[in-house]
């Protein structure tokens, strides 16, 4: 079975955690003791119904305030597919948590309250989904029970979102599903309360959405994590390069080029679990052995010579600022971590900040505070082999780290 990673987004109290709880409960992916604990907590809090949001809101502060603060990951499976859910917070001040949770997602479920329609947070989270190149988006129009399951209210929201999303170029597959997470309508099973809706339930859509073409199968990229050099008689002359295939396909006999050095060689063999295999592709973790003894270390990248990544010291990127303690500083020096590579970097220029509520570029206020998103230029101390994030999410992303505090201060997407 393949794996679908998806994230939830939406404004505060739109029902993200309740929806995930409903998915887990109705698909029989919860244990009896879990439900007993949730039922007891719900009674203690005075809730009318069993509060399924408590299945994901694990922090004490989350349970007390009834909000999501941290990213909660949940795992479940159906006979058709395995899933990893990232339940992300809706508050503006936790935008960085949403970016973190959505960075590896194939699909985003954006919840909209049927009573309120498309609001600022809807636009904010849709923009972030587009920025992170999440190509598949489900607009779950929630709380349909509070608008008497009105078809008119549903279509009004569909029209509102289509008008806004036409300006987001990376979202290519948008589906709309009217649901009630509290009562389970159209979540796992089709609801008979909305006969005018002829589409699938949310779970059926998640089970069947095609994500095979999302990965980059063309550009072969293999960031080296570790050089395997056993000191044993059995493997006396073995030298392998271990890592995870970021994209593309590698086979024995393929010509390769090592970036940023430019050295070339051929693949002699590929190993997985100490066995030779015929090919390696994303996201397999393997060891590659080359025909020539060349200088390769952690942080180097093995590619194919027909389309290697560009080795450059000058980087244009969109970033989301994570630090609450210190704003982004022009001429500020940071550690840039890209794939398995670490280099020192300096901020050359701040181009603009995005107003992600109306998609306008702000060139007057260039001070990046917590959760701000915008475009900057960086200069690295040595070349890194990078692709644009548009072409390759694995080799087009990076994080910036403060040298003094070792705190991750920004996530970046290379342009």
Helices and strands as residue ranges (DSSP letters): E 3-10, H 16-26, H 32-45, G 52-55, H 60-65, E 72-77, E 82-87, G 92-94, H 95-102, E 107-113, H 120-131, E 136-142, G 144-147, H 151-165, E 173-178, H 202-208, E 221-228, E 240-247, E 249-251, E 255-259, E 264-272, E 275-277, E 279-281, E 285-290, E 301-303, E 310-321, E 333-338, E 341-355, E 360-362, E 373-386, E 397-401, E 408-414
